[in-house]
Structure formats: C-alpha cells, structure tokens
C-alpha cells in the first residue's frame, strides 16, 4: 500500500486539471473579445434584468454549494457531530427569506446589489 506522499499525478489527472482551467478561460476570453457590446454596469451586473429564473437559480446555487461545502460539511459533521445541522437549517431559512423578501424588493427598486441599498439609504 503506497502512502499519500508517494502518490503522483498521472497524465489523466493533468488532462482533467488542464481542462478545468482551459474551459473557463476560453469562455472568459470569448466574452471579453466577442461580446463587448455591454455598455452599462447594469447590463453587466444583472443582464438587463432579462435572465431566466433557471439561470439565476443555478448561479445562486453554484455560489452557495461549492466544492468546499460539499467536501467540508460531511467532514465537519464527522468530527463535530450533528451540531452542523443548525448551519444547514439556518442556510435554508436564509435562502428562502432572501428569495421571497429581499430579492423581489431589490428588483422593484432596480438596485444591482445590496451595497447600493446601503449607499442610497445613508445619503
């Protein structure tokens, strides 16, 4: 049985690693050079408010449920017990509250981010 220190990347690992770097880079370069017609910050930040619910939901899910969460949560539960359940419950409550209270309010006020709310209230 080999130890963890003796293991090395094989060519398969390098292909997967390179692919995971090249694909997002290619998408970024494509949109940088060929889709530069975005003129305003609102167009860039909220897509002229024309994005589908599915696209917004996937974006929110990707920003919340990332690899660290998927790998780290089971490890935390293993080491610290079920007290992490409170984190999962709180996250679910906050997501539902945000989706039904705050985001519709931001949409009505035509804000692009929560920071704009703070800036406009304290001016």
C-alpha positions in Angstrom: 0.0 0.0 0.0 1.5 3.3 -1.0 1.4 6.3 1.3 -0.2 9.6 0.3 3.3 11.2 0.0 4.3 8.8 -2.7 1.3 9.4 -5.0 1.8 11.5 -8.1 -0.4 12.9 -10.8 -0.8 10.7 -13.8 -1.4 12.0 -17.3 -5.2 11.5 -16.7 -5.0 13.9 -13.7 -3.2 16.5 -15.7 -5.8 16.3 -18.5 -8.7 16.8 -16.1 -6.8 19.6 -14.3 -5.9 21.4 -17.6 -9.4 21.0 -18.9 -10.9 22.5 -15.7 -8.6 25.6 -16.2 -8.9 25.9 -20.0 -12.7 25.8 -20.4 -13.5 28.8 -18.1 -10.5 30.7 -19.5 -11.8 30.1 -23.0 -15.3 31.3 -22.0 -13.8 34.4 -20.4 -11.7 35.2 -23.5 -14.6 34.7 -25.8 -16.9 37.0 -23.9 -14.1 39.6 -23.5 -13.3 39.9 -27.2 -16.6 39.0 -29.0 -19.3 40.2 -26.7 -18.1 43.6 -25.7 -21.3 45.4 -26.6 -22.3 45.7 -22.9 -22.3 49.4 -22.3 -23.6 49.8 -18.8 -22.8 48.4 -15.4 -26.4 47.3 -15.1 -26.1 45.3 -18.3 -23.0 43.6 -16.9 -24.3 43.0 -13.4 -27.9 42.0 -13.9 -28.1 41.2 -17.7 -30.6 43.9 -18.3 -32.9 42.0 -15.9 -33.7 39.6 -18.7 -32.1 36.4 -17.3 -34.4 33.4 -16.8 -35.3 32.1 -13.3 -33.4 28.9 -14.1 -30.2 30.8 -14.9 -30.4 32.9 -11.7 -31.2 29.9 -9.6 -28.2 27.9 -11.0 -26.0 30.9 -10.3 -27.2 31.3 -6.7 -26.8 27.5 -6.1 -23.3 27.5 -7.5 -22.2 30.4 -5.3 -23.6 28.7 -2.2 -22.9 25.0 -2.8 -19.3 24.8 -3.8 -16.7 22.1 -3.6 -15.5 23.2 -0.1 -19.1 22.9 1.2 -19.6 19.5 -0.4 -16.3 18.1 0.9 -16.2 20.1 4.2 -19.7 19.6 5.6 -19.5 15.8 5.9 -16.1 16.1 7.5 -17.3 18.7 10.0 -20.3 16.5 10.8 -18.0 13.6 11.3 -15.7 15.4 13.6 -18.1 17.7 15.5 -21.4 15.7 15.4 -24.8 16.9 14.3 -24.3 20.5 15.6 -23.6 21.4 11.9 -27.3 20.6 11.2 -28.1 24.0 12.7 -25.9 25.6 9.9 -27.8 23.7 7.2 -31.2 24.7 8.7 -30.1 28.3 9.0 -28.9 28.4 5.4 -32.2 27.0 4.2 -34.1 29.7 6.2 -31.9 32.5 4.9 -32.2 31.4 1.3 -36.0 31.2 1.4 -36.2 34.5 3.2 -33.8 36.2 0.7 -35.6 34.7 -2.3 -39.1 35.8 -1.1 -38.4 39.1 0.7 -35.2 40.8 -0.2 -34.6 39.9 -3.9 -38.1 40.9 -5.0 -37.7 44.2 -3.1 -34.3 44.8 -4.9 -36.0 44.1 -8.2 -38.7 46.6 -7.6 -36.2 49.3 -6.6 -34.0 48.5 -9.6 -30.8 48.0 -7.5 -28.0 46.0 -8.8 -26.6 44.9 -5.4 -27.2 45.0 -1.7 -24.4 47.6 -1.4 -26.5 50.1 -3.4 -29.3 49.8 -0.9 -26.9 50.8 1.9 -25.5 53.7 -0.1 -28.9 55.1 -1.0 -30.3 54.9 2.5 -27.4 56.7 4.2 -27.0 59.5 1.6 
